[in-house]
Amino acid sequence: MGKLLLAPMEGLADHVLRDVLTRVGGYDGAVTEFVRVSGSLLPLRTYRRISPEIGHGSRTPAGTPVAVQLLGSDPVCLAENAAQLATLAPAGIDLNFGCPAPTVNRHGGGAMLLADPEQLFRIAQAVRRAVPADIPFTAKMRLGIDDTAKALDCARALEAGGIVSLVVHARTKADGYRPPAHWEWVARIRDVVRLPVTANGEVWTPDDYARCRAVSGSADVMLGRGSVADPFLARRIRTLAAGGTPAADRSADWAEILPLLADYWAQVQVKVEARHAPGRLKVWLTSLRRTFAEGEALFMAVRTLRGIDETTRVLTAHGVPVLRAAA
Ligand SMILES: Cc1cc2nc3c(=O)[nH]c(=O)nc-3n(C[C@H](O)[C@H](O)[C@H](O)COP(=O)(O)O)c2cc1C
């Protein structure tokens, strides 16, 4: 089967969740949340903070390679920062051409660049020159801002600029995160470029995965929100691809999530200030409740809690095991 990649998700999938999800297994690679580049040369600690994996061969503890994503609009500035980042030997350097956030778009970054394929070319070309050939240089794009009129030109421009592979989130900025994802556009893009194209958008189940592959024609698929809602999604997809049948009864999966939740909670307490820790836990539970009835019950139980100790007590009462805050 093709590759399965864990999507970059700022505010949702940080290195703690990447650790947990890649430990469950099934992923060939992951991408960090975006690092915004605007004007100055970022210190190396910025990359180490977003991607502590850099200190471990740019892999999660389970061994999954992690590429670092940059977001910006100025070719020279992006190239200088990419050269600096390259000294840390990340598993890849990825450029973001899809972020719809107003603060990012106001500065002409993220999805706004999709109006200007020539600028995409200039950016990719400048960064290509700054990144050594042994570090995969990739990009991720949406289909456009309001429509798909420039989607093919954008993909061609990025290829001409020297990226080695492209992820296509099959929606425009105007589409937001609303279904459907237009996987047929991934196929159209594949028709006009030679580089490998990864399909992304609206894959929540193994069934979605099969349809996404069939419609897009892409062997490689990137999983976003579905991977957070169902930590076993990549593994279930692999089971199917190997001819097996994933269990219909998800109670064993929930039992496997409990120690992962314990570990997540312990790591979150180390990573963020105590007053933010319950919020971080709720972010993941908000996704898990989509898939698991037990996740819904747990979410409802911790929903209003603000303190570490009370949250820990409720987690324990719901079967989450050892809750030691890691050193
Ligand atoms: C909360 C959130 C944060 C995201 N942050 C990023 C990001 O930092 N960089 C990026 O390229 N895409 C980002 N995305 C987009 C995802 O990588 C992915 O393209 C999108 O969610 C579509 O895939 P899905 O339908 O499987 O979720 C984000 C999406 C969400 C929901």
The ligand as an SDF file (V2000), in Angstrom:
LIG
                    3D

 31 33  0  0  0  0  0  0  0  0999 V2000
   -7.0780   22.4870   14.0190 C   0  0  0  0  0  0  0  0  0  0  0  0
   -6.3930   22.3610   12.6860 C   0  0  0  0  0  0  0  0  0  0  0  0
   -5.1230   22.9000   12.5130 C   0  0  0  0  0  0  0  0  0  0  0  0
   -4.4590   22.7910   11.2890 C   0  0  0  0  0  0  0  0  0  0  0  0
   -3.1750   23.2640   11.1770 N   0  0  0  0  0  0  0  0  0  0  0  0
   -2.5020   23.0940   10.0000 C   0  0  0  0  0  0  0  0  0  0  0  0
   -1.1360   23.4840    9.8760 C   0  0  0  0  0  0  0  0  0  0  0  0
   -0.4930   23.9620   10.8280 O   0  0  0  0  0  0  0  0  0  0  0  0
   -0.5380   23.3000    8.6560 N   0  0  0  0  0  0  0  0  0  0  0  0
   -1.2030   22.7540    7.5940 C   0  0  0  0  0  0  0  0  0  0  0  0
   -0.6260   22.6110    6.5130 O   0  0  0  0  0  0  0  0  0  0  0  0
   -2.4820   22.3500    7.7010 N   0  0  0  0  0  0  0  0  0  0  0  0
   -3.1340   22.5000    8.8720 C   0  0  0  0  0  0  0  0  0  0  0  0
   -4.4150   22.0450    8.9850 N   0  0  0  0  0  0  0  0  0  0  0  0
   -5.0490   21.3340    7.8520 C   0  0  0  0  0  0  0  0  0  0  0  0
   -4.8440   19.8270    7.9700 C   0  0  0  0  0  0  0  0  0  0  0  0
   -3.4890   19.4820    7.8700 O   0  0  0  0  0  0  0  0  0  0  0  0
   -5.6370   19.0920    6.8670 C   0  0  0  0  0  0  0  0  0  0  0  0
   -5.1660   19.5420    5.6330 O   0  0  0  0  0  0  0  0  0  0  0  0
   -7.1290   19.3500    6.9570 C   0  0  0  0  0  0  0  0  0  0  0  0
   -7.5950   19.1960    8.2900 O   0  0  0  0  0  0  0  0  0  0  0  0
   -7.8980   18.4060    6.0300 C   0  0  0  0  0  0  0  0  0  0  0  0
   -7.7400   17.0710    6.4070 O   0  0  0  0  0  0  0  0  0  0  0  0
   -8.9030   16.2970    7.2470 P   0  0  0  0  0  0  0  0  0  0  0  0
  -10.2050   16.5660    6.5520 O   0  0  0  0  0  0  0  0  0  0  0  0
   -8.4500   14.8690    7.2240 O   0  0  0  0  0  0  0  0  0  0  0  0
   -8.9010   16.8940    8.6320 O   0  0  0  0  0  0  0  0  0  0  0  0
   -5.1040   22.1510   10.1920 C   0  0  0  0  0  0  0  0  0  0  0  0
   -6.3800   21.6250   10.3780 C   0  0  0  0  0  0  0  0  0  0  0  0
   -7.0330   21.7150   11.5850 C   0  0  0  0  0  0  0  0  0  0  0  0
   -8.4150   21.1120   11.7380 C   0  0  0  0  0  0  0  0  0  0  0  0
  1  2  1  0
  2  3  1  0
  2 30  2  0
  3  4  2  0
  4  5  1  0
  4 28  1  0
  5  6  2  0
  6  7  1  0
  6 13  1  0
  7  8  2  0
  7  9  1  0
  9 10  1  0
 10 11  2  0
 10 12  1  0
 12 13  2  0
 13 14  1  0
 14 15  1  0
 14 28  1  0
 15 16  1  0
 16 17  1  0
 16 18  1  0
 18 19  1  0
 18 20  1  0
 20 21  1  0
 20 22  1  0
 22 23  1  0
 23 24  1  0
 24 25  2  0
 24 26  1  0
 24 27  1  0
 28 29  2  0
 29 30  1  0
 30 31  1  0
M  END
$$$$
